[in-house]
Amino acid sequence: MSTIETGLPQASGIGKVIDGLFTFAPDWVQMAVLALVVVGFVAVWSVKIKRKIEYRRAVRSGRPIHAAAQYGQGRGADYLGSYAPRDGDRA
């Protein structure tokens, strides 16, 4: 029975390659890779939570917050600060 007959979506080419690599890898390699992925997600999540808490503490204490460091604001070109064009300077 093929996946078309069961109504399940077929995997992409990359998905098939990854599945093939994991099929031949020993169990300890599979578990190590899975653990690294989970640790990576937890690390990213914890850094986001830490920054959010620091931002809220700064707001509550009345400390000035640098505009580029405000929570939820984009990076790079999203913050132009004093370099932003004034209304009459637009080309």
N, CA, C and O atoms as a printed pandas DataFrame, in Angstrom:
     atom_number atom_name residue_name chain_id  residue_number  x_coord  y_coord  z_coord
0              1         N          MET        A               1    0.845   -1.179    0.000
1              2        CA          MET        A               1    0.000    0.000    0.000
2              3         C          MET        A               1    0.887    1.238    0.000
3              4         O          MET        A               1    1.754    1.362    0.865
4              5         N          SER        A               2    0.701    2.137   -0.924
5              6        CA          SER        A               2    1.524    3.339   -1.003
6              7         C          SER        A               2    0.884    4.465   -0.197
7              8         O          SER        A               2   -0.258    4.358    0.252
8              9         N          THR        A               3    1.636    5.536   -0.025
9             10        CA          THR        A               3    1.129    6.654    0.765
10            11         C          THR        A               3   -0.001    7.381    0.045
11            12         O          THR        A               3   -0.814    8.047    0.686
12            13         N          ILE        A               4   -0.060    7.262   -1.271
13            14        CA          ILE        A               4   -1.136    7.910   -2.012
14            15         C          ILE        A               4   -2.462    7.223   -1.691
15            16         O          ILE        A               4   -3.487    7.888   -1.541
16            17         N          GLU        A               5   -2.444    5.916   -1.588
17            18        CA          GLU        A               5   -3.664    5.173   -1.310
18            19         C          GLU        A               5   -4.168    5.435    0.119
19            20         O          GLU        A               5   -5.374    5.395    0.362
20            21         N          THR        A               6   -3.261    5.699    1.057
21            22        CA          THR        A               6   -3.681    5.927    2.440
22            23         C          THR        A               6   -4.142    7.350    2.665
23            24         O          THR        A               6   -4.750    7.635    3.697
24            25         N          GLY        A               7   -3.875    8.256    1.733
25            26        CA          GLY        A               7   -4.281    9.631    1.884
26            27         C          GLY        A               7   -3.310   10.466    2.700
27            28         O          GLY        A               7   -3.588   11.637    2.957
28            29         N          LEU        A               8   -2.185    9.907    3.116
29            30        CA          LEU        A               8   -1.188   10.649    3.873
30            31         C          LEU        A               8   -0.271   11.404    2.912
31            32         O          LEU        A               8    0.040   10.896    1.834
32            33         N          PRO        A               9    0.160   12.595    3.281
33            34        CA          PRO        A               9    1.059   13.344    2.395
34            35         C          PRO        A               9    2.422   12.668    2.295
35            36         O          PRO        A               9    2.910   12.074    3.257
36            37         N          GLN        A              10    3.018   12.769    1.132
37            38        CA          GLN        A              10    4.334   12.185    0.929
38            39         C          GLN        A              10    5.402   13.131    1.481
39            40         O          GLN        A              10    5.241   14.352    1.464
40            41         N          ALA        A              11    6.488   12.545    1.966
41            42        CA          ALA        A              11    7.578   13.337    2.514
42            43         C          ALA        A              11    8.355   14.017    1.398
43            44         O          ALA        A              11    8.385   13.538    0.265
44            45         N          SER        A              12    8.982   15.135    1.731
45            46        CA          SER        A              12    9.813   15.825    0.756
46            47         C          SER        A              12   11.107   15.043    0.552
47            48         O          SER        A              12   11.373   14.081    1.272
48            49         N          GLY        A              13   11.891   15.445   -0.406
49            50        CA          GLY        A              13   13.163   14.767   -0.671
50            51         C          GLY        A              13   14.114   14.851    0.504
51            52         O          GLY        A              13   14.782   13.874    0.840
52            53         N          ILE        A              14   14.176   16.017    1.129
53            54        CA          ILE        A              14   15.058   16.193    2.287
54            55         C          ILE        A              14   14.568   15.330    3.442
55            56         O          ILE        A              14   15.369   14.730    4.159
56            57         N          GLY        A              15   13.256   15.267    3.620
57            58        CA          GLY        A              15   12.695   14.439    4.678
58            59         C          GLY        A              15   13.027   12.968    4.493
59            60         O          GLY        A              15   13.294   12.252    5.458
60            61         N          LYS        A              16   13.007   12.526    3.241
61            62        CA          LYS        A              16   13.349   11.123    2.962
62            63         C          LYS        A              16   14.816   10.852    3.250
63            64         O          LYS        A              16   15.158    9.790    3.770
64            65         N          VAL        A              17   15.691   11.800    2.916
65            66        CA          VAL        A              17   17.118   11.624    3.173
66            67         C          VAL        A              17   17.381   11.569    4.674
67            68         O          VAL        A              17   18.122   10.703    5.140
68            69         N          ILE        A              18   16.786   12.482    5.435
69            70        CA          ILE        A              18   16.973   12.494    6.885
70            71         C          ILE        A              18   16.428   11.214    7.493
71            72         O          ILE        A              18   17.058   10.621    8.368
72            73         N          ASP        A              19   15.263   10.787    7.035
73            74        CA          ASP        A              19   14.690    9.538    7.535
74            75         C          ASP        A              19   15.600    8.355    7.214
75            76         O          ASP        A              19   15.761    7.451    8.034
76            77         N          GLY        A              20   16.190    8.361    6.031
77            78        CA          GLY        A              20   17.116    7.285    5.667
78            79         C          GLY        A              20   18.363    7.278    6.528
79            80         O          GLY        A              20   18.850    6.213    6.908
80            81         N          LEU        A              21   18.888    8.464    6.841
81            82        CA          LEU        A              21   20.070    8.535    7.700
82            83         C          LEU        A              21   19.757    8.042    9.110
83            84         O          LEU        A              21   20.560    7.335    9.719
84            85         N          PHE        A              22   18.593    8.417    9.622
85            86        CA          PHE        A              22   18.238    7.979   10.964
86            87         C          PHE        A              22   17.929    6.483   11.006
87            88         O          PHE        A              22   18.113    5.843   12.041
88            89         N          THR        A              23   17.474    5.937    9.918
89            90        CA          THR        A              23   17.187    4.504    9.891
90            91         C          THR        A              23   18.465    3.694   10.076
91            92         O          THR        A              23   18.455    2.665   10.752
92            93         N          PHE        A              24   19.557    4.146    9.485
93            94        CA          PHE        A              24   20.807    3.412    9.558
94            95         C          PHE        A              24   21.670    3.803   10.756
95            96         O          PHE        A              24   22.638    3.111   11.070
96            97         N          ALA        A              25   21.338    4.884   11.416
97            98        CA          ALA        A              25   22.124    5.325   12.570
98            99         C          ALA        A              25   21.777    4.476   13.792
99           100         O          ALA        A              25   20.636    4.043   13.949
100          101         N          PRO        A              26   22.752    4.244   14.643
101          102        CA          PRO        A              26   22.463    3.509   15.882
102          103         C          PRO        A              26   21.531    4.317   16.786
103          104         O          PRO        A              26   21.404    5.533   16.643
104          105         N          ASP        A              27   20.891    3.623   17.710
105          106        CA          ASP        A              27   19.935    4.277   18.606
106          107         C          ASP        A              27   20.570    5.409   19.409
107          108         O          ASP        A              27   19.942    6.447   19.622
108          109         N          TRP        A              28   21.815    5.214   19.858
109          110        CA          TRP        A              28   22.445    6.246   20.683
110          111         C          TRP        A              28   22.681    7.522   19.887
111          112         O          TRP        A              28   22.637    8.614   20.453
112          113         N          VAL        A              29   22.932    7.404   18.582
113          114        CA          VAL        A              29   23.110    8.597   17.738
114          115         C          VAL        A              29   21.771    9.311   17.570
115          116         O          VAL        A              29   21.695   10.537   17.642
116          117         N          GLN        A              30   20.720    8.528   17.348
117          118        CA          GLN        A              30   19.391    9.120   17.205
118          119         C          GLN        A              30   19.006    9.881   18.466
119          120         O          GLN        A              30   18.499   11.000   18.389
120          121         N          MET        A              31   19.246    9.280   19.622
121          122        CA          MET        A              31   18.899    9.926   20.887
122          123         C          MET        A              31   19.759   11.167   21.135
123          124         O          MET        A              31   19.262   12.167   21.653
124          125         N          ALA        A              32   21.038   11.114   20.773
125          126        CA          ALA        A              32   21.918   12.265   20.972
126          127         C          ALA        A              32   21.473   13.439   20.101
127          128         O          ALA        A              32   21.445   14.578   20.566
128          129         N          VAL        A              33   21.131   13.172   18.860
129          130        CA          VAL        A              33   20.678   14.238   17.961
130          131         C          VAL        A              33   19.366   14.821   18.468
131          132         O          VAL        A              33   19.187   16.039   18.479
132          133         N          LEU        A              34   18.455   13.960   18.885
133          134        CA          LEU        A              34   17.182   14.436   19.417
134          135         C          LEU        A              34   17.401   15.279   20.670
135          136         O          LEU        A              34   16.760   16.315   20.841
136          137         N          ALA        A              35   18.298   14.843   21.538
137          138        CA          ALA        A              35   18.592   15.601   22.760
138          139         C          ALA        A              35   19.192   16.964   22.431
139          140         O          ALA        A              35   18.845   17.960   23.066
140          141         N          LEU        A              36   20.088   17.021   21.445
141          142        CA          LEU        A              36   20.681   18.302   21.057
142          143         C          LEU        A              36   19.635   19.271   20.499
143          144         O          LEU        A              36   19.684   20.471   20.771
144          145         N          VAL        A              37   18.708   18.750   19.731
145          146        CA          VAL        A              37   17.647   19.597   19.183
146          147         C          VAL        A              37   16.779   20.138   20.313
147          148         O          VAL        A              37   16.435   21.320   20.323
148          149         N          VAL        A              38   16.423   19.278   21.263
149          150        CA          VAL        A              38   15.595   19.716   22.388
150          151         C          VAL        A              38   16.340   20.746   23.231
151          152         O          VAL        A              38   15.754   21.752   23.632
152          153         N          VAL        A              39   17.618   20.511   23.506
153          154        CA          VAL        A              39   18.419   21.464   24.279
154          155         C          VAL        A              39   18.505   22.802   23.548
155          156         O          VAL        A              39   18.453   23.857   24.180
156          157         N          GLY        A              40   18.635   22.768   22.241
157          158        CA          GLY        A              40   18.680   24.008   21.461
158          159         C          GLY        A              40   17.389   24.807   21.587
159          160         O          GLY        A              40   17.427   26.021   21.789
160          161         N          PHE        A              41   16.249   24.134   21.469
161          162        CA          PHE        A              41   14.971   24.829   21.603
162          163         C          PHE        A              41   14.788   25.394   23.005
163          164         O          PHE        A              41   14.311   26.518   23.162
164          165         N          VAL        A              42   15.158   24.632   24.019
165          166        CA          VAL        A              42   15.029   25.108   25.396
166          167         C          VAL        A              42   15.945   26.307   25.637
167          168         O          VAL        A              42   15.561   27.244   26.337
168          169         N          ALA        A              43   17.147   26.289   25.068
169          170        CA          ALA        A              43   18.077   27.410   25.239
170          171         C          ALA        A              43   17.521   28.678   24.595
171          172         O          ALA        A              43   17.570   29.749   25.202
172          173         N          VAL        A              44   17.002   28.573   23.393
173          174        CA          VAL        A              44   16.433   29.744   22.714
174          175         C          VAL        A              44   15.239   30.274   23.499
175          176         O          VAL        A              44   15.098   31.483   23.681
176          177         N          TRP        A              45   14.388   29.377   23.958
177          178        CA          TRP        A              45   13.214   29.770   24.732
178          179         C          TRP        A              45   13.620   30.463   26.026
179          180         O          TRP        A              45   13.033   31.480   26.394
180          181         N          SER        A              46   14.615   29.924   26.716
181          182        CA          SER        A              46   15.027   30.516   27.992
182          183         C          SER        A              46   15.653   31.891   27.798
183          184         O          SER        A              46   15.456   32.772   28.634
184          185         N          VAL        A              47   16.400   32.099   26.720
185          186        CA          VAL        A              47   16.984   33.422   26.452
186          187         C          VAL        A              47   15.880   34.441   26.172
187          188         O          VAL        A              47   15.960   35.585   26.620
188          189         N          LYS        A              48   14.852   34.029   25.433
189          190        CA          LYS        A              48   13.739   34.938   25.161
190          191         C          LYS        A              48   13.020   35.322   26.446
191          192         O          LYS        A              48   12.687   36.489   26.651
192          193         N          ILE        A              49   12.780   34.343   27.310
193          194        CA          ILE        A              49   12.101   34.610   28.576
194          195         C          ILE        A              49   12.954   35.528   29.450
195          196         O          ILE        A              49   12.434   36.450   30.078
196          197         N          LYS        A              50   14.265   35.277   29.489
197          198        CA          LYS        A              50   15.176   36.094   30.301
198          199         C          LYS        A              50   15.153   37.547   29.835
199          200         O          LYS        A              50   15.093   38.461   30.658
200          201         N          ARG        A              51   15.200   37.765   28.525
201          202        CA          ARG        A              51   15.175   39.134   27.995
202          203         C          ARG        A              51   13.848   39.818   28.284
203          204         O          ARG        A              51   13.809   41.014   28.575
204          205         N          LYS        A              52   12.769   39.062   28.205
205          206        CA          LYS        A              52   11.456   39.632   28.478
206          207         C          LYS        A              52   11.355   40.057   29.943
207          208         O          LYS        A              52   10.824   41.127   30.241
208          209         N          ILE        A              53   11.860   39.229   30.855
209          210        CA          ILE        A              53   11.845   39.559   32.282
210          211         C          ILE        A              53   12.707   40.786   32.558
211          212         O          ILE        A              53   12.298   41.669   33.313
212          213         N          GLU        A              54   13.891   40.855   31.957
213          214        CA          GLU        A              54   14.766   42.015   32.146
214          215         C          GLU        A              54   14.107   43.289   31.644
215          216         O          GLU        A              54   14.226   44.339   32.277
216          217         N          TYR        A              55   13.422   43.211   30.531
217          218        CA          TYR        A              55   12.737   44.376   29.983
218          219         C          TYR        A              55   11.634   44.847   30.933
219          220         O          TYR        A              55   11.508   46.042   31.200
220          221         N          ARG        A              56   10.840   43.908   31.439
221          222        CA          ARG        A              56    9.752   44.277   32.340
222          223         C          ARG        A              56   10.282   44.887   33.630
223          224         O          ARG        A              56    9.698   45.839   34.148
224          225         N          ARG        A              57   11.376   44.354   34.151
225          226        CA          ARG        A              57   11.974   44.920   35.365
226          227         C          ARG        A              57   12.462   46.341   35.117
227          228         O          ARG        A              57   12.308   47.211   35.974
228          229         N          ALA        A              58   13.045   46.577   33.958
229          230        CA          ALA        A              58   13.534   47.919   33.634
230          231         C          ALA        A              58   12.372   48.895   33.522
231          232         O          ALA        A              58   12.472   50.032   33.984
232          233         N          VAL        A              59   11.282   48.470   32.919
233          234        CA          VAL        A              59   10.117   49.347   32.773
234          235         C          VAL        A              59    9.529   49.673   34.139
235          236         O          VAL        A              59    9.196   50.827   34.409
236          237         N          ARG        A              60    9.398   48.668   35.003
237          238        CA          ARG        A              60    8.793   48.883   36.321
238          239         C          ARG        A              60    9.656   49.769   37.211
239          240         O          ARG        A              60    9.134   50.541   38.015
240          241         N          SER        A              61   10.974   49.661   37.072
241          242        CA          SER        A              61   11.841   50.458   37.929
242          243         C          SER        A              61   12.016   51.882   37.407
243          244         O          SER        A              61   12.592   52.727   38.092
244          245         N          GLY        A              62   11.530   52.149   36.218
245          246        CA          GLY        A              62   11.607   53.490   35.666
246          247         C          GLY        A              62   12.939   53.808   35.023
247          248         O          GLY        A              62   13.206   54.965   34.698
248          249         N          ARG        A              63   13.779   52.805   34.833
249          250        CA          ARG        A              63   15.067   53.046   34.182
250          251         C          ARG        A              63   14.846   53.334   32.709
251          252         O          ARG        A              63   13.931   52.781   32.097
252          253         N          PRO        A              64   15.674   54.193   32.135
253          254        CA          PRO        A              64   15.540   54.442   30.697
254          255         C          PRO        A              64   15.918   53.201   29.904
255          256         O          PRO        A              64   16.875   52.501   30.233
256          257         N          ILE        A              65   15.166   52.950   28.877
257          258        CA          ILE        A              65   15.405   51.780   28.036
258          259         C          ILE        A              65   15.855   52.260   26.679
259          260         O          ILE        A              65   15.190   53.074   26.039
260          261         N          HIS        A              66   16.988   51.752   26.247
261          262        CA          HIS        A              66   17.488   52.118   24.919
262          263         C          HIS        A              66   16.476   51.644   23.893
263          264         O          HIS        A              66   16.003   50.509   23.963
264          265         N          ALA        A              67   16.143   52.498   22.948
265          266        CA          ALA        A              67   15.084   52.194   21.992
266          267         C          ALA        A              67   15.368   50.928   21.190
267          268         O          ALA        A              67   14.439   50.194   20.853
268          269         N          ALA        A              68   16.628   50.661   20.882
269          270        CA          ALA        A              68   16.949   49.472   20.090
270          271         C          ALA        A              68   16.784   48.207   20.909
271          272         O          ALA        A              68   16.651   47.122   20.345
272          273         N          ALA        A              69   16.791   48.325   22.234
273          274        CA          ALA        A              69   16.706   47.154   23.089
274          275         C          ALA        A              69   15.291   46.895   23.581
275          276         O          ALA        A              69   15.083   45.994   24.393
276          277         N          GLN        A              70   14.325   47.652   23.117
277          278        CA          GLN        A              70   12.964   47.460   23.597
278          279         C          GLN        A              70   12.450   46.095   23.179
279          280         O          GLN        A              70   12.730   45.612   22.082
280          281         N          TYR        A              71   11.694   45.488   24.078
281          282        CA          TYR        A              71   11.178   44.149   23.820
282          283         C          TYR        A              71   10.221   44.158   22.637
283          284         O          TYR        A              71    9.363   45.035   22.532
284          285         N          GLY        A              72   10.366   43.200   21.762
285          286        CA          GLY        A              72    9.464   43.048   20.637
286          287         C          GLY        A              72    9.812   43.887   19.427
287          288         O          GLY        A              72    9.161   43.768   18.390
288          289         N          GLN        A              73   10.815   44.726   19.532
289          290        CA          GLN        A              73   11.189   45.554   18.392
290          291         C          GLN        A              73   12.157   44.779   17.518
291          292         O          GLN        A              73   12.953   43.985   18.018
292          293         N          GLY        A              74   12.092   45.006   16.237
293          294        CA          GLY        A              74   12.976   44.318   15.314
294          295         C          GLY        A              74   14.418   44.741   15.465
295          296         O          GLY        A              74   14.750   45.554   16.327
296          297         N          ARG        A              75   15.263   44.193   14.637
297          298        CA          ARG        A              75   16.692   44.496   14.698
298          299         C          ARG        A              75   17.142   45.176   13.404
299          300         O          ARG        A              75   16.417   45.215   12.410
300          301         N          GLY        A              76   18.342   45.699   13.455
301          302        CA          GLY        A              76   18.968   46.229   12.244
302          303         C          GLY        A              76   18.242   47.427   11.688
303          304         O          GLY        A              76   18.101   48.449   12.359
304          305         N          ALA        A              77   17.779   47.300   10.455
305          306        CA          ALA        A              77   17.171   48.430    9.758
306          307         C          ALA        A              77   15.833   48.838   10.353
307          308         O          ALA        A              77   15.320   49.908   10.027
308          309         N          ASP        A              78   15.245   47.996   11.233
309          310        CA          ASP        A              78   13.990   48.373   11.859
310          311         C          ASP        A              78   14.178   49.540   12.813
311          312         O          ASP        A              78   13.226   50.271   13.085
312          313         N          TYR        A              79   15.391   49.728   13.327
313          314        CA          TYR        A              79   15.657   50.825   14.251
314          315         C          TYR        A              79   16.689   51.751   13.627
315          316         O          TYR        A              79   17.856   51.390   13.482
316          317         N          LEU        A              80   16.256   52.926   13.266
317          318        CA          LEU        A              80   17.177   53.883   12.651
318          319         C          LEU        A              80   17.584   54.982   13.619
319          320         O          LEU        A              80   18.610   55.634   13.425
320          321         N          GLY        A              81   16.779   55.193   14.667
321          322        CA          GLY        A              81   17.116   56.187   15.686
322          323         C          GLY        A              81   17.333   57.561   15.092
323          324         O          GLY        A              81   16.494   58.052   14.337
324          325         N          SER        A              82   18.459   58.191   15.428
325          326        CA          SER        A              82   18.741   59.548   14.958
326          327         C          SER        A              82   19.080   59.575   13.464
327          328         O          SER        A              82   19.167   60.646   12.865
328          329         N          TYR        A              83   19.271   58.400   12.869
329          330        CA          TYR        A              83   19.587   58.337   11.446
330          331         C          TYR        A              83   18.338   58.281   10.569
331          332         O          TYR        A              83   18.437   58.325    9.342
332          333         N          ALA        A              84   17.182   58.186   11.184
333          334        CA          ALA        A              84   15.948   58.118   10.408
334          335         C          ALA        A              84   15.733   59.443    9.678
335          336         O          ALA        A              84   16.010   60.504   10.237
336          337         N          PRO        A              85   15.249   59.398    8.448
337          338        CA          PRO        A              85   15.023   60.649    7.711
338          339         C          PRO        A              85   13.883   61.438    8.326
339          340         O          PRO        A              85   12.895   60.873    8.795
340          341         N          ARG        A              86   14.038   62.765    8.315
341          342        CA          ARG        A              86   12.970   63.634    8.785
342          343         C          ARG        A              86   11.929   63.739    7.678
343          344         O          ARG        A              86   12.184   63.338    6.542
344          345         N          ASP        A              87   10.782   64.266    8.002
345          346        CA          ASP        A              87    9.678   64.321    7.030
346          347         C          ASP        A              87   10.061   64.998    5.732
347          348         O          ASP        A              87    9.638   64.549    4.668
348          349         N          GLY        A              88   10.841   66.054    5.778
349          350        CA          GLY        A              88   11.194   66.787    4.573
350          351         C          GLY        A              88   12.382   66.199    3.835
351          352         O          GLY        A              88   12.694   66.632    2.725
352          353         N          ASP        A              89   13.056   65.211    4.434
353          354        CA          ASP        A              89   14.282   64.665    3.844
354          355         C          ASP        A              89   14.047   63.468    2.932
355          356         O          ASP        A              89   15.006   62.882    2.430
356          357         N          ARG        A              90   12.842   63.109    2.718
357          358        CA          ARG        A              90   12.590   61.906    1.919
358          359         C          ARG        A              90   12.873   62.174    0.463
359          360         O          ARG        A              90   12.548   63.236   -0.068
360          361         N          ALA        A              91   13.486   61.190   -0.178
361          362        CA          ALA        A              91   13.865   61.362   -1.585
362          363         C          ALA        A              91   12.758   60.919   -2.509
363          364         O          ALA        A              91   12.906   60.993   -3.729
